[in-house]
Structures are given as C-alpha cells and as structure tokens.
Amino acid sequence: MQDITVEELKQKLDNKEEFVFIDVREPHEYAEFNLNAKLIPLSTLPLRLDELKDHKNEEIVVHCRSGGRSGQAKAFLKQAGYTNVRNLLGGVMDWQAKFKKG
C-alpha cells in the first residue's frame, strides 16, 4: 500500500472513513498536539500488537512527528503480517504547516 499525504489523510478524516489510526510518538508529544489517533509509542508497539490483531487486513495509518518513527512502525507491522499499512508522509509537522490545527 502506498504511503499517505497529509491532504489525503485530512480528506479521509473529513469524510469519516473507517481506518485504524495510530500515533507512534511519545505521550508528551501527543499531549502537545494530536490528531485523535490511538497513541501507541513506537517503543511499546511490539508489546501492544495484541491490540491490533483484529485489524491485520484493514487499512492502518501510522504517524509521528516527521515520518521517521512511523516509517519504522510501518516496516515492523508489515513484517508482523499486517497487509495494508500506510505511513503519513511528513508527519504532524507537515500537517501543522499545511492546516495549522491545534
């Protein structure tokens, strides 16, 4: 699956599309600004895979500050058998630059 741009993500959120949305940043980053995604910090993702086991073939969008950690999360999830994982290109930095939300 292709990665996703902030514009595509905004459209999905505005249209209330169904997908699994995960923020892999740390709690303090989430507290400062978030997009209402489920917080699963990258360091805890391997321990929390159970929370995602029912979504192996569903669309999962992962994001972080700039796209690096969520890229790692995407690779990890794909290796764990998740088939439809997308990384938010540019992360919340790009989101804030384009939409000034928060």
N, CA, C and O atoms as a GROMACS GRO file, in nm:
protein
  408
    1MET      N    1   0.084  -0.120   0.000
    1MET     CA    2   0.000   0.000   0.000
    1MET      C    3   0.088   0.124   0.000
    1MET      O    4   0.191   0.129   0.066
    2GLN      N    5   0.046   0.221  -0.073
    2GLN     CA    6   0.117   0.348  -0.081
    2GLN      C    7   0.110   0.423   0.052
    2GLN      O    8   0.014   0.407   0.127
    3ASP      N    9   0.210   0.504   0.080
    3ASP     CA   10   0.202   0.592   0.195
    3ASP      C   11   0.098   0.699   0.168
    3ASP      O   12   0.043   0.706   0.058
    4ILE      N   13   0.070   0.781   0.267
    4ILE     CA   14  -0.040   0.877   0.257
    4ILE      C   15   0.012   1.018   0.285
    4ILE      O   16   0.096   1.038   0.372
    5THR      N   17  -0.040   1.115   0.211
    5THR     CA   18  -0.004   1.255   0.234
    5THR      C   19  -0.099   1.316   0.336
    5THR      O   20  -0.205   1.260   0.365
    6VAL      N   21  -0.060   1.431   0.391
    6VAL     CA   22  -0.149   1.496   0.489
    6VAL      C   23  -0.281   1.538   0.424
    6VAL      O   24  -0.385   1.538   0.489
    7GLU      N   25  -0.276   1.574   0.296
    7GLU     CA   26  -0.400   1.612   0.227
    7GLU      C   27  -0.495   1.493   0.215
    7GLU      O   28  -0.615   1.505   0.238
    8GLU      N   29  -0.438   1.376   0.179
    8GLU     CA   30  -0.521   1.255   0.169
    8GLU      C   31  -0.579   1.217   0.306
    8GLU      O   32  -0.696   1.179   0.317
    9LEU      N   33  -0.496   1.228   0.409
    9LEU     CA   34  -0.542   1.195   0.543
    9LEU      C   35  -0.653   1.289   0.587
    9LEU      O   36  -0.754   1.245   0.643
   10LYS      N   37  -0.637   1.418   0.563
   10LYS     CA   38  -0.740   1.514   0.601
   10LYS      C   39  -0.872   1.480   0.534
   10LYS      O   40  -0.978   1.487   0.597
   11GLN      N   41  -0.865   1.444   0.407
   11GLN     CA   42  -0.986   1.407   0.333
   11GLN      C   43  -1.053   1.284   0.396
   11GLN      O   44  -1.175   1.280   0.411
   12LYS      N   45  -0.972   1.184   0.433
   12LYS     CA   46  -1.026   1.062   0.497
   12LYS      C   47  -1.092   1.098   0.629
   12LYS      O   48  -1.201   1.048   0.660
   13LEU      N   49  -1.027   1.183   0.708
   13LEU     CA   50  -1.084   1.222   0.838
   13LEU      C   51  -1.211   1.305   0.819
   13LEU      O   52  -1.310   1.283   0.888
   14ASP      N   53  -1.208   1.399   0.725
   14ASP     CA   54  -1.326   1.482   0.698
   14ASP      C   55  -1.444   1.398   0.651
   14ASP      O   56  -1.559   1.426   0.684
   15ASN      N   57  -1.414   1.292   0.574
   15ASN     CA   58  -1.520   1.203   0.523
   15ASN      C   59  -1.558   1.094   0.622
   15ASN      O   60  -1.644   1.011   0.595
   16LYS      N   61  -1.492   1.097   0.739
   16LYS     CA   62  -1.518   0.998   0.844
   16LYS      C   63  -1.503   0.854   0.794
   16LYS      O   64  -1.581   0.766   0.828
   17GLU      N   65  -1.399   0.833   0.710
   17GLU     CA   66  -1.371   0.699   0.658
   17GLU      C   67  -1.322   0.609   0.772
   17GLU      O   68  -1.263   0.656   0.869
   18GLU      N   69  -1.348   0.480   0.756
   18GLU     CA   70  -1.306   0.382   0.855
   18GLU      C   71  -1.163   0.337   0.828
   18GLU      O   72  -1.133   0.287   0.719
   19PHE      N   73  -1.075   0.353   0.924
   19PHE     CA   74  -0.939   0.300   0.918
   19PHE      C   75  -0.882   0.305   1.059
   19PHE      O   76  -0.935   0.374   1.146
   20VAL      N   77  -0.776   0.231   1.081
   20VAL     CA   78  -0.709   0.230   1.211
   20VAL      C   79  -0.601   0.339   1.206
   20VAL      O   80  -0.518   0.341   1.116
   21PHE      N   81  -0.604   0.429   1.304
   21PHE     CA   82  -0.519   0.547   1.304
   21PHE      C   83  -0.431   0.544   1.429
   21PHE      O   84  -0.483   0.549   1.541
   22ILE      N   85  -0.300   0.536   1.410
   22ILE     CA   86  -0.208   0.518   1.523
   22ILE      C   87  -0.100   0.627   1.523
   22ILE      O   88  -0.038   0.656   1.421
   23ASP      N   89  -0.081   0.686   1.639
   23ASP     CA   90   0.025   0.785   1.663
   23ASP      C   91   0.136   0.713   1.739
   23ASP      O   92   0.112   0.664   1.849
   24VAL      N   93   0.256   0.707   1.682
   24VAL     CA   94   0.365   0.633   1.746
   24VAL      C   95   0.464   0.726   1.818
   24VAL      O   96   0.576   0.685   1.849
   25ARG      N   97   0.422   0.850   1.843
   25ARG     CA   98   0.509   0.941   1.918
   25ARG      C   99   0.501   0.910   2.068
   25ARG      O  100   0.430   0.818   2.109
   26GLU      N  101   0.573   0.986   2.146
   26GLU     CA  102   0.573   0.969   2.291
   26GLU      C  103   0.457   1.046   2.353
   26GLU      O  104   0.406   1.141   2.293
   27PRO      N  105   0.414   1.006   2.475
   27PRO     CA  106   0.299   1.072   2.539
   27PRO      C  107   0.311   1.224   2.549
   27PRO      O  108   0.212   1.294   2.530
   28HIS      N  109   0.430   1.276   2.580
   28HIS     CA  110   0.444   1.422   2.592
   28HIS      C  111   0.422   1.492   2.458
   28HIS      O  112   0.371   1.604   2.454
   29GLU      N  113   0.460   1.428   2.349
   29GLU     CA  114   0.438   1.486   2.216
   29GLU      C  115   0.289   1.485   2.183
   29GLU      O  116   0.234   1.580   2.128
   30TYR      N  117   0.224   1.374   2.219
   30TYR     CA  118   0.080   1.359   2.196
   30TYR      C  119   0.003   1.465   2.274
   30TYR      O  120  -0.094   1.522   2.223
   31ALA      N  121   0.047   1.492   2.398
   31ALA     CA  122  -0.020   1.591   2.482
   31ALA      C  123  -0.010   1.731   2.423
   31ALA      O  124  -0.102   1.812   2.437
   32GLU      N  125   0.101   1.760   2.357
   32GLU     CA  126   0.121   1.892   2.296
   32GLU      C  127   0.032   1.914   2.175
   32GLU      O  128  -0.021   2.023   2.156
   33PHE      N  129   0.017   1.811   2.093
   33PHE     CA  130  -0.062   1.821   1.970
   33PHE      C  131  -0.093   1.681   1.922
   33PHE      O  132  -0.004   1.596   1.913
   34ASN      N  133  -0.221   1.656   1.891
   34ASN     CA  134  -0.254   1.524   1.835
   34ASN      C  135  -0.370   1.534   1.738
   34ASN      O  136  -0.443   1.634   1.735
   35LEU      N  137  -0.384   1.430   1.658
   35LEU     CA  138  -0.490   1.422   1.556
   35LEU      C  139  -0.597   1.321   1.597
   35LEU      O  140  -0.672   1.271   1.512
   36ASN      N  141  -0.605   1.293   1.727
   36ASN     CA  142  -0.703   1.198   1.782
   36ASN      C  143  -0.681   1.054   1.736
   36ASN      O  144  -0.775   0.975   1.730
   37ALA      N  145  -0.557   1.022   1.705
   37ALA     CA  146  -0.522   0.884   1.673
   37ALA      C  147  -0.498   0.810   1.804
   37ALA      O  148  -0.479   0.872   1.909
   38LYS      N  149  -0.498   0.677   1.797
   38LYS     CA  150  -0.466   0.594   1.915
   38LYS      C  151  -0.316   0.606   1.941
   38LYS      O  152  -0.236   0.584   1.851
   39LEU      N  153  -0.279   0.640   2.064
   39LEU     CA  154  -0.138   0.655   2.099
   39LEU      C  155  -0.078   0.519   2.134
   39LEU      O  156  -0.115   0.457   2.233
   40ILE      N  157   0.016   0.475   2.051
   40ILE     CA  158   0.096   0.356   2.079
   40ILE      C  159   0.241   0.394   2.046
   40ILE      O  160   0.284   0.377   1.932
   41PRO      N  161   0.316   0.446   2.146
   41PRO     CA  162   0.454   0.486   2.118
   41PRO      C  163   0.532   0.372   2.051
   41PRO      O  164   0.513   0.255   2.084
   42LEU      N  165   0.620   0.409   1.958
   42LEU     CA  166   0.696   0.311   1.881
   42LEU      C  167   0.765   0.209   1.972
   42LEU      O  168   0.769   0.090   1.940
   43SER      N  169   0.820   0.256   2.084
   43SER     CA  170   0.893   0.165   2.175
   43SER      C  171   0.803   0.059   2.236
   43SER      O  172   0.851  -0.046   2.279
   44THR      N  173   0.671   0.085   2.242
   44THR     CA  174   0.578  -0.012   2.302
   44THR      C  175   0.503  -0.094   2.198
   44THR      O  176   0.430  -0.187   2.232
   45LEU      N  177   0.519  -0.060   2.071
   45LEU     CA  178   0.443  -0.128   1.965
   45LEU      C  179   0.458  -0.281   1.967
   45LEU      O  180   0.357  -0.351   1.957
   46PRO      N  181   0.580  -0.335   1.980
   46PRO     CA  182   0.591  -0.482   1.982
   46PRO      C  183   0.513  -0.546   2.096
   46PRO      O  184   0.464  -0.658   2.084
   47LEU      N  185   0.503  -0.475   2.208
   47LEU     CA  186   0.432  -0.528   2.325
   47LEU      C  187   0.281  -0.513   2.314
   47LEU      O  188   0.206  -0.579   2.387
   48ARG      N  189   0.236  -0.427   2.224
   48ARG     CA  190   0.093  -0.396   2.214
   48ARG      C  191   0.029  -0.445   2.084
   48ARG      O  192  -0.082  -0.404   2.049
   49LEU      N  193   0.098  -0.534   2.014
   49LEU     CA  194   0.044  -0.587   1.888
   49LEU      C  195  -0.091  -0.654   1.908
   49LEU      O  196  -0.175  -0.656   1.818
   50ASP      N  197  -0.112  -0.708   2.027
   50ASP     CA  198  -0.240  -0.773   2.059
   50ASP      C  199  -0.359  -0.679   2.035
   50ASP      O  200  -0.466  -0.724   1.995
   51GLU      N  201  -0.339  -0.551   2.061
   51GLU     CA  202  -0.446  -0.451   2.044
   51GLU      C  203  -0.484  -0.434   1.897
   51GLU      O  204  -0.591  -0.383   1.867
   52LEU      N  205  -0.396  -0.477   1.807
   52LEU     CA  206  -0.420  -0.457   1.664
   52LEU      C  207  -0.450  -0.586   1.590
   52LEU      O  208  -0.474  -0.584   1.469
   53LYS      N  209  -0.449  -0.699   1.660
   53LYS     CA  210  -0.456  -0.829   1.592
   53LYS      C  211  -0.582  -0.848   1.509
   53LYS      O  212  -0.581  -0.924   1.412
   54ASP      N  213  -0.692  -0.778   1.544
   54ASP     CA  214  -0.816  -0.792   1.467
   54ASP      C  215  -0.816  -0.705   1.341
   54ASP      O  216  -0.914  -0.706   1.266
   55HIS      N  217  -0.708  -0.631   1.318
   55HIS     CA  218  -0.703  -0.536   1.207
   55HIS      C  219  -0.595  -0.569   1.104
   55HIS      O  220  -0.550  -0.481   1.031
   56LYS      N  221  -0.552  -0.696   1.099
   56LYS     CA  222  -0.439  -0.734   1.013
   56LYS      C  223  -0.458  -0.698   0.866
   56LYS      O  224  -0.361  -0.666   0.798
   57ASN      N  225  -0.581  -0.703   0.817
   57ASN     CA  226  -0.604  -0.675   0.675
   57ASN      C  227  -0.678  -0.544   0.652
   57ASN      O  228  -0.717  -0.514   0.539
   58GLU      N  229  -0.696  -0.466   0.758
   58GLU     CA  230  -0.762  -0.336   0.743
   58GLU      C  231  -0.657  -0.228   0.715
   58GLU      O  232  -0.538  -0.248   0.738
   59GLU      N  233  -0.704  -0.116   0.666
   59GLU     CA  234  -0.612  -0.004   0.644
   59GLU      C  235  -0.569   0.052   0.779
   59GLU      O  236  -0.651   0.084   0.865
   60ILE      N  237  -0.438   0.063   0.796
   60ILE     CA  238  -0.379   0.122   0.917
   60ILE      C  239  -0.293   0.239   0.872
   60ILE      O  240  -0.206   0.224   0.787
   61VAL      N  241  -0.318   0.357   0.931
   61VAL     CA  242  -0.235   0.474   0.904
   61VAL      C  243  -0.156   0.504   1.031
   61VAL      O  244  -0.214   0.523   1.138
   62VAL      N  245  -0.023   0.508   1.018
   62VAL     CA  246   0.063   0.539   1.132
   62VAL      C  247   0.128   0.675   1.108
   62VAL      O  248   0.161   0.710   0.995
   63HIS      N  249   0.144   0.751   1.217
   63HIS     CA  250   0.210   0.880   1.202
   63HIS      C  251   0.294   0.913   1.324
   63HIS      O  252   0.274   0.857   1.432
   64CYS      N  253   0.388   1.005   1.304
   64CYS     CA  254   0.473   1.054   1.413
   64CYS      C  255   0.498   1.203   1.387
   64CYS      O  256   0.416   1.269   1.324
   65ARG      N  257   0.609   1.253   1.435
   65ARG     CA  258   0.641   1.395   1.418
   65ARG      C  259   0.673   1.429   1.273
   65ARG      O  260   0.620   1.525   1.218
   66SER      N  261   0.761   1.348   1.211
   66SER     CA  262   0.804   1.384   1.075
   66SER      C  263   0.799   1.269   0.975
   66SER      O  264   0.823   1.290   0.856
   67GLY      N  265   0.769   1.149   1.021
   67GLY     CA  266   0.758   1.034   0.931
   67GLY      C  267   0.862   0.926   0.954
   67GLY      O  268   0.850   0.817   0.898
   68GLY      N  269   0.965   0.953   1.034
   68GLY     CA  270   1.071   0.856   1.058
   68GLY      C  271   1.028   0.739   1.145
   68GLY      O  272   1.041   0.623   1.106
   69ARG      N  273   0.976   0.770   1.264
   69ARG     CA  274   0.932   0.662   1.355
   69ARG      C  275   0.814   0.586   1.297
   69ARG      O  276   0.805   0.464   1.313
   70SER      N  277   0.723   0.658   1.231
   70SER     CA  278   0.608   0.588   1.172
   70SER      C  279   0.653   0.501   1.056
   70SER      O  280   0.589   0.400   1.027
   71GLY      N  281   0.761   0.539   0.988
   71GLY     CA  282   0.818   0.453   0.885
   71GLY      C  283   0.869   0.323   0.945
   71GLY      O  284   0.851   0.216   0.888
   72GLN      N  285   0.933   0.333   1.062
   72GLN     CA  286   0.979   0.213   1.133
   72GLN      C  287   0.860   0.129   1.177
   72GLN      O  288   0.862   0.006   1.167
   73ALA      N  289   0.755   0.196   1.227
   73ALA     CA  290   0.635   0.124   1.270
   73ALA      C  291   0.570   0.051   1.154
   73ALA      O  292   0.526  -0.063   1.168
   74LYS      N  293   0.564   0.116   1.038
   74LYS     CA  294   0.508   0.053   0.920
   74LYS      C  295   0.587  -0.073   0.884
   74LYS      O  296   0.528  -0.178   0.858
   75ALA      N  297   0.720  -0.062   0.882
   75ALA     CA  298   0.804  -0.178   0.849
   75ALA      C  299   0.783  -0.291   0.949
   75ALA      O  300   0.775  -0.408   0.910
   76PHE      N  301   0.774  -0.257   1.076
   76PHE     CA  302   0.752  -0.358   1.179
   76PHE      C  303   0.617  -0.426   1.161
   76PHE      O  304   0.608  -0.549   1.168
   77LEU      N  305   0.512  -0.348   1.138
   77LEU     CA  306   0.378  -0.406   1.122
   77LEU      C  307   0.372  -0.493   0.997
   77LEU      O  308   0.312  -0.601   1.000
   78LYS      N  309   0.432  -0.450   0.888
   78LYS     CA  310   0.433  -0.531   0.766
   78LYS      C  311   0.505  -0.664   0.792
   78LYS      O  312   0.459  -0.769   0.746
   79GLN      N  313   0.616  -0.659   0.864
   79GLN     CA  314   0.691  -0.780   0.897
   79GLN      C  315   0.607  -0.873   0.986
   79GLN      O  316   0.622  -0.995   0.981
   80ALA      N  317   0.518  -0.813   1.066
   80ALA     CA  318   0.432  -0.891   1.156
   80ALA      C  319   0.307  -0.941   1.085
   80ALA      O  320   0.221  -1.003   1.148
   81GLY      N  321   0.295  -0.915   0.954
   81GLY     CA  322   0.184  -0.970   0.877
   81GLY      C  323   0.069  -0.876   0.850
   81GLY      O  324  -0.034  -0.918   0.798
   82TYR      N  325   0.084  -0.748   0.883
   82TYR     CA  326  -0.021  -0.650   0.853
   82TYR      C  327  -0.007  -0.610   0.708
   82TYR      O  328   0.103  -0.575   0.663
   83THR      N  329  -0.117  -0.615   0.634
   83THR     CA  330  -0.108  -0.608   0.488
   83THR      C  331  -0.134  -0.471   0.429
   83THR      O  332  -0.104  -0.448   0.312
   84ASN      N  333  -0.190  -0.378   0.507
   84ASN     CA  334  -0.238  -0.252   0.449
   84ASN      C  335  -0.197  -0.134   0.538
   84ASN      O  336  -0.282  -0.060   0.587
   85VAL      N  337  -0.065  -0.117   0.557
   85VAL     CA  338  -0.014  -0.014   0.647
   85VAL      C  339   0.039   0.104   0.566
   85VAL      O  340   0.114   0.086   0.470
   86ARG      N  341  -0.001   0.224   0.606
   86ARG     CA  342   0.041   0.346   0.536
   86ARG      C  343   0.106   0.443   0.634
   86ARG      O  344   0.058   0.462   0.746
   87ASN      N  345   0.215   0.503   0.593
   87ASN     CA  346   0.287   0.600   0.674
   87ASN      C  347   0.246   0.740   0.631
   87ASN      O  348   0.240   0.770   0.512
   88LEU      N  349   0.217   0.828   0.728
   88LEU     CA  350   0.185   0.967   0.697
   88LEU      C  351   0.314   1.041   0.663
   88LEU      O  352   0.398   1.066   0.750
   89LEU      N  353   0.328   1.077   0.537
   89LEU     CA  354   0.448   1.146   0.489
   89LEU      C  355   0.456   1.286   0.550
   89LEU      O  356   0.363   1.365   0.539
   90GLY      N  357   0.569   1.316   0.615
   90GLY     CA  358   0.587   1.448   0.675
   90GLY      C  359   0.533   1.461   0.816
   90GLY      O  360   0.562   1.558   0.885
   91GLY      N  361   0.454   1.362   0.859
   91GLY     CA  362   0.402   1.359   0.996
   91GLY      C  363   0.324   1.483   1.037
   91GLY      O  364   0.275   1.558   0.953
   92VAL      N  365   0.314   1.503   1.170
   92VAL     CA  366   0.236   1.617   1.220
   92VAL      C  367   0.303   1.750   1.188
   92VAL      O  368   0.236   1.854   1.185
   93MET      N  369   0.434   1.749   1.163
   93MET     CA  370   0.499   1.875   1.123
   93MET      C  371   0.439   1.925   0.992
   93MET      O  372   0.409   2.044   0.978
   94ASP      N  373   0.422   1.834   0.896
   94ASP     CA  374   0.362   1.872   0.768
   94ASP      C  375   0.215   1.909   0.786
   94ASP      O  376   0.167   2.004   0.725
   95TRP      N  377   0.144   1.834   0.870
   95TRP     CA  378   0.003   1.864   0.898
   95TRP      C  379  -0.011   2.005   0.952
   95TRP      O  380  -0.093   2.083   0.903
   96GLN      N  381   0.069   2.038   1.054
   96GLN     CA  382   0.060   2.169   1.117
   96GLN      C  383   0.099   2.280   1.018
   96GLN      O  384   0.040   2.387   1.019
   97ALA      N  385   0.199   2.254   0.935
   97ALA     CA  386   0.242   2.353   0.837
   97ALA      C  387   0.131   2.382   0.735
   97ALA      O  388   0.116   2.495   0.690
   98LYS      N  389   0.054   2.278   0.701
   98LYS     CA  390  -0.049   2.296   0.598
   98LYS      C  391  -0.184   2.337   0.654
   98LYS      O  392  -0.257   2.411   0.589
   99PHE      N  393  -0.219   2.289   0.774
   99PHE     CA  394  -0.355   2.310   0.824
   99PHE      C  395  -0.363   2.391   0.953
   99PHE      O  396  -0.472   2.432   0.993
  100LYS      N  397  -0.250   2.416   1.017
  100LYS     CA  398  -0.245   2.499   1.139
  100LYS      C  399  -0.349   2.459   1.243
  100LYS      O  400  -0.404   2.544   1.313
  101LYS      N  401  -0.376   2.326   1.253
  101LYS     CA  402  -0.473   2.277   1.352
  101LYS      C  403  -0.402   2.264   1.487
  101LYS      O  404  -0.286   2.224   1.494
  102GLY      N  405  -0.474   2.299   1.593
  102GLY     CA  406  -0.415   2.283   1.725
  102GLY      C  407  -0.360   2.412   1.769
  102GLY      O  408  -0.305   2.422   1.879
   0.00000   0.00000   0.00000
